[in-house]
Amino acid sequence: QMQLVESGGGLVQTGGSLRLSCVASGSPFGNYHMAWFRQAPGKEREFVSVITPSAVSTYYADSVKGRFLISRDNAKNTVRLEMNNLKPEDTAVYYCAADLAGPLGYVSRRRSEYDYWGQGTQVTVSS
């Protein structure tokens, strides 16, 4: 079992920045793809970004590409999401998620394939 705890959300104006953090415990962090998803009111939870166990590869949703940066520190069991040039449409609850990496290196963007989830942290961007 892995436990995930997010932090760093808050209220920011359009164009501002926030940094989210997610600390993992309970399972070998370095064995997992770590991702961020988000869910806006009335919408489905959507993929934001994912980073592979060794941080060699990162992937982003088109809507955040060039504005968000995912990183991880395996020594601290932490994954971060640096969010810049925030827009009102980025307003959502942001969730950290973990998916055990398989031998073939497949990296999923599908929420159904993620095994563990945090409780979420609210990000609100005012216009």
JOQUI-V464910 format. One line per field, one symbol per residue. phi: phi as a letter, one per 30 degrees, with the letter a starting at -180 (. if undefined). psi: psi as a letter, one per 30 degrees, with the letter a starting at -180 (. if undefined). Layout:
phi=???
psi=???
This chain:
phi=.ccbbcajdlcbdejdbbbcbbccajbdedccdcbcbbbdeibddbdcabbdecidbbbbdedceiccbcbbbddchbbbbdcbhdbedddadcccbbbddcdcidccccddccdbbddjbdbbccc
psi=kkkkjllflakllkfallkklkkllfljeffkkklklljlkgllklkelkkleggeklklkeffkfelkklljffghkkljkjlhkleffklkkkklkkkklffgkkkgkffgkekkaflkkkkjk.
